[in-house]
Amino acid sequence: MEAKQLTGSQAVLEAFIAEGVDTIFGYPGGAIMPIYDALYDYHEKLKHILVRHEQGGIHAGQGYARTSGKVGVVFATSGPGATNLVTGLADAMIDSTPLVCITGQVFAHLLGTDAFQETDIINITMPVTKWNYQITDATEIPHVIAKAFYLAKSGRPGPVLIDISKNAQLQKFDYEGYTPCNHVRSYRPKPIIRKEYIDAAVALINGAKKPMIAFGQGVILGKAEKEFKKFVEKSGIPAAWTILGLSALPTDHPLNVGMLGMHGNYGPNVLTNECDVLIAIGMRFDDRVTGRLDKYAKQAKIIHLDIDPSEIDKNVKADVGVWGDCKETLPLLTLGIEQKERTEWVNVFKEYAQKEYDQCIKDEIYPKTEEMTMGEVIRVINEISKGEAIMVTDVGQHQMVTCRYAQFNQSRSNVTSGGLGTMGFGLPAAIGAKFGALDRTVVAVIGDGGFQM
């Protein structure tokens, strides 16, 4: 292919098109203006959503990524524009949301001079990105952006930031096409699955009398919902979810026993400390799920499935750590385990659920007074949506009520700020969620504090 002359800005947009990007969220400013100028000629292929604040832009990118399963893309200018992304980057990092953020930067010869709107965004964002990089020469743009998309979406996903100086955006160079990245030296997105750990996990599960599953967002990120459902149904094991795992298994599934943790359901929380084998799948034993670690599931053998080896033994010591992509590890477990019904054990969860409903939930969703309750609102939404809507929540009590009572029939339906708990997340994330799933109804549930933020 014969090389053609492109500016760095054009090369950025060519890379996006090659990666299948269709939507960008952003806010222009001086240091990123060359990319916005170039965008004019790409408007038929790339839709740009103008936000009113860069933090809103990155939360919209998160919402888009969570509902579409694609990488969210965000633009911001240098200095205050770039620093306004930091909260969203931290949010995306802890919730494993794939993003590629492009920030403009001052001319390369001004770096380090405290030039107007210059900020060292690389060092600022290093702790809250999976990878970041500063480009001062346009010839680097194609391969750096290819690497950015690969790192953002592979393995355990996360946010990546690429800072591009203004001279690199304006610079013309011989563009030789775009080659997607599929390998980075020393980076292994999927650990090698070890048969001995699969066999050890199968033995524990087959020997268990009171096993329980705790599943998180790893099931959704791994696109392993079908594999997970087969595992649950063959094993007959009751399964409880973290708030980011919500919707990976339909809420009305007979083995879905509710929400874990501080704001969760009665049964799965009590029975976490009675089960003999706890199978954690794509979750990280967050403090909101475990409470005091010295009292958490001490009687149980722990099996922990995760794509990120650093999560194994981080908070809760695993008896068997199964490293790998759960889309690949779950079928291996399903193949080895015995088919069981475990009716007596499942009925214990049902008894707790009935007790919780009679003593707490019934009056919350069907209030006896004329005063409206949050639970009643979610119940009415369920009746209207029939479990098909995407529910986007801000952070606070309404978030927990929505997660507890919302009904979901399909995956990627619950969008919320989990690990960071960012107030102000809800409205922009709902806008992004709609662009990520144009054919679906999106409902935003936001408290007054979050809405004002």
Secondary structure, 3 states (H helix, E strand, C coil): CCCEEEEHHHHHHHHHHHCCCCEEEECCCHHHHHHHHHHHHHCCCCEEEECCCHHHHHHHHHHHHHHHCCCEEEEECCCHHHHCCHHHHHHHHHCCCCEEEEEEECCHHHCCCCCCCCCCHHHHHHHHCCEEEEECCHHHHHHHHHHHHHHHHCCCCCEEEEEEEHHHHHCEEEECCCCCCCCCCCCCCCCCCCHHHHHHHHHHHHHCCCEEEEECCHHHHCCCHHHHHHHHHHHCCCEEECCCCCCCCCCCCCCEEEECCCCCCHHHHHHHCCCCEEEEECCCCCHHHHCCHHHCCCCCEEEEEECCHHHCCCCCCCCEEEECCHHHHHHHHHHHCCCCCCHHHHHHHHHHHHHHHHHHHHHHHCCCCCCCCHHHHHHHHHHHHCCCCEEEECCCHHHHHHHHHCCCCCCCCEECCCCCCCCCCHHHHHHHHHHHCCCCCEEEECCHHHHHC
